[in-house]
Amino acid sequence: MHKIPAYIDLAALQRSPVAFLWDDWDPYASLGKFDPDTEERLSAMSDRAIIAFTIGCAEWVAARLWRNRPEPTPFRFMEACWAYNMTDNLFWLPPESDEREWQGKELAPIDLALMTILNAIYGTEDATSADEGALAEQIALRVLPGPSGFPEWRREALQRLAQLCPRLPTDSLGPPVPKEALDPAMPLHALDAQKSVADFLEGLDTDRNPYLRRI
């Protein structure tokens, strides 16, 4: 089962009241412009690193807003996205959501964050993944209380991914990115990416997660 990363203080996030403004009809208007620095940094990374960052931002959003609902739907969705991003043609991409089922300022931002992951993956075909990663950051900044720890994590995550996953002219997709790449507590010099990816994939339970569909 997908676990919320230890660097996210779930209890603190969920104690804070949901006080931000959100427009279901036009959420982009309230999110503001992307940070050009984030977009530039993401553009220098592999596509898989951009997707990993986008998933990481969505994890913060879901941790903030899912608020102990009984079914861990968004976390299962993200687990499937991690599996897709770590493999080549082993798992299907999760399907797009029905927006009618994700209304209101708790559910709608989660839905937008999840769909932004899909758009980042689709964006590998037309070089728009960095735009989606910058949008993912804006969604998190919009819904998270301050202080939340997200700005510090964002800074560390971008630095770590830039070091671990530079974009290569001959391989824009890049190698699989482990979840630990986003964890500031894991020293990069001690990270065995191949083993971390293998351990994650070995621990997947397709019977418990309907989004995990093998090809």
Beta strands, then each sheet from edge to edge (+ up, - down):
end
